[in-house]
Amino acid sequence: MLVMTVHVAEVSSEVDVQGMATTGGRPAQPARPQPWDERQRFRDLAEDDLRDRARTAGGGFDG
């Protein structure tokens, strides 16, 4: 058990650790999205890119 108290001017903080975290096993990884969700996300991003390109195109006036 570790207890640590810190006082700085009017700010006070206390840490109390009781036990160690387990170090065995694999670290938790975020769940991967389903393949069709990834494909839809890519389609949406590609559509947004095309819309932005068309919106900001110079129409031959940008040299």
matplotlib code that plots the C-alpha trace (Angstrom):
import matplotlib.pyplot as plt

x = [0.0, 1.3, -0.1, 1.2, -0.1, 1.0, 0.2, 1.0, -0.3, -4.0, -4.2, -4.2, -4.0, -3.9, -3.0, -3.9, -2.8, -3.9, -2.5, -0.8, -2.4, -2.0, 0.6, -0.3, -2.4, -2.9, -3.6, -7.2, -7.6, -10.5, -13.1, -12.6, -15.6, -17.4, -16.0, -19.2, -19.0, -15.4, -16.5, -19.4, -17.1, -14.7, -17.5, -18.7, -15.2, -14.7, -18.0, -17.1, -13.8, -15.4, -17.9, -15.2, -13.1, -16.1, -17.0, -13.5, -12.5, -11.4, -13.1, -10.1, -9.6, -6.9, -4.1]
y = [0.0, 3.4, 6.7, 10.0, 13.4, 16.5, 20.1, 23.1, 26.4, 25.8, 22.9, 19.5, 16.0, 12.6, 9.3, 6.0, 2.8, -0.6, -3.4, -3.7, -4.1, -7.5, -7.5, -10.9, -11.4, -9.3, -5.6, -4.7, -3.6, -1.5, -3.5, -3.4, -2.1, -4.5, -4.6, -3.1, -0.3, 0.4, 0.4, 2.7, 5.1, 5.1, 5.8, 8.7, 10.1, 9.8, 11.5, 14.3, 14.7, 14.9, 17.4, 19.6, 19.4, 20.4, 23.2, 24.7, 24.1, 27.2, 26.3, 27.2, 30.6, 29.6, 29.6]
z = [0.0, -1.0, 0.3, -1.0, -0.1, -1.9, -0.7, -3.0, -1.6, -1.4, -3.8, -2.1, -3.8, -2.3, -4.1, -2.5, -4.3, -2.9, -5.0, -8.3, -11.7, -13.3, -16.0, -17.6, -20.7, -23.8, -23.6, -24.5, -28.1, -29.5, -31.4, -35.1, -37.1, -39.4, -43.0, -44.4, -41.9, -43.0, -46.7, -46.1, -44.1, -47.1, -49.5, -47.4, -47.2, -51.0, -51.6, -49.3, -51.1, -54.5, -53.3, -51.7, -54.9, -57.0, -54.6, -54.6, -58.2, -60.0, -63.2, -65.3, -63.6, -61.2, -63.7]

ax = plt.figure().add_subplot(projection="3d")
ax.plot(x, y, z, "-o")
ax.set_aspect("equal")
plt.show()
